[in-house]
Amino acid sequence: MTVRVSQAISQAGAWITDFHLYSDILIYINSEIQTTNLDRFAETLQGKGLNLSQNSIGQLILAGDKTLKEKKLIGTLQIIFLHD
């Protein structure tokens, strides 16, 4: 899964600046991305099988509003692994 996430982040035009793995159930990935790439970021992550919450999708849409000036956005992606 981690390989696919890092590929998705790169394919969306973002870059990973740091990450923290907490046991085998949680990872935080810090990244930077241009606001104009946020739509592609959400689509790419979901295309790799990650389920984004409605709140996350809403925040990405708002931050990626094309009427806003292009700028770099620093953020954290929190991934919770569900084990059966």
C-alpha positions as CSV (number, residue, x, y, z in Angstrom):
1,M,0.0,0.0,0.0
2,T,2.7,2.5,0.9
3,V,4.3,2.2,-2.5
4,R,1.0,2.9,-4.2
5,V,0.4,6.0,-2.0
6,S,3.9,7.4,-2.7
7,Q,3.3,6.8,-6.4
8,A,-0.1,8.5,-6.3
9,I,1.4,11.5,-4.5
10,S,4.2,11.9,-7.1
11,Q,1.8,11.3,-10.0
12,A,-0.4,14.1,-8.7
13,G,2.5,16.6,-8.8
14,A,3.1,16.6,-5.0
15,W,6.2,15.7,-3.1
16,I,6.7,13.9,0.2
17,T,8.6,16.0,2.8
18,D,8.3,13.6,5.8
19,F,6.4,10.6,7.2
20,H,5.8,8.9,10.5
21,L,4.7,5.3,10.9
22,Y,2.9,4.5,14.2
23,S,2.8,0.7,14.6
24,D,1.1,-1.2,11.8
25,I,-2.2,0.8,11.8
26,L,-1.4,4.4,11.2
27,I,0.9,6.5,9.0
28,Y,1.2,10.3,8.6
29,I,2.7,11.6,5.3
30,N,3.6,15.2,5.1
31,S,3.6,16.6,1.6
32,E,3.6,19.8,-0.5
33,I,1.5,20.4,-3.6
34,Q,0.5,23.3,-5.9
35,T,-3.1,24.1,-5.3
36,T,-3.8,23.7,-9.0
37,N,-3.0,20.0,-8.6
38,L,-5.5,19.2,-5.8
39,D,-8.2,17.8,-8.1
40,R,-5.6,15.4,-9.6
41,F,-4.3,14.6,-6.1
42,A,-7.8,13.4,-4.9
43,E,-8.5,11.5,-8.1
44,T,-5.1,9.8,-8.1
45,L,-5.4,8.7,-4.4
46,Q,-8.9,7.3,-4.9
47,G,-7.7,5.6,-8.1
48,K,-5.1,3.7,-6.0
49,G,-7.8,2.4,-3.8
50,L,-7.7,4.9,-0.9
51,N,-11.1,6.0,0.4
52,L,-11.2,9.7,1.2
53,S,-13.7,11.0,3.7
54,Q,-16.4,13.5,2.4
55,N,-14.8,16.1,4.6
56,S,-11.4,15.5,3.0
57,I,-12.8,15.7,-0.5
58,G,-14.6,19.0,0.4
59,Q,-11.4,20.5,1.8
60,L,-9.5,19.6,-1.3
61,I,-12.2,21.1,-3.6
62,L,-12.2,24.3,-1.5
63,A,-8.4,24.6,-1.4
64,G,-8.2,23.8,-5.1
65,D,-10.7,26.5,-6.2
66,K,-9.4,27.7,-9.6
67,T,-10.4,31.3,-8.8
68,L,-7.8,31.4,-6.0
69,K,-4.2,32.3,-6.8
70,E,-1.9,29.3,-7.5
71,K,0.2,28.6,-4.4
72,K,2.0,25.8,-2.6
73,L,-0.1,23.9,0.0
74,I,1.6,22.0,2.8
75,G,-0.5,19.2,4.3
76,T,-0.6,15.9,6.1
77,L,-2.2,12.7,4.8
78,Q,-3.3,10.4,7.6
79,I,-3.8,6.8,6.6
80,I,-5.4,4.3,9.0
81,F,-5.0,0.7,8.1
82,L,-7.9,-1.6,8.9
83,H,-7.0,-5.2,9.7
84,D,-9.5,-8.0,9.6
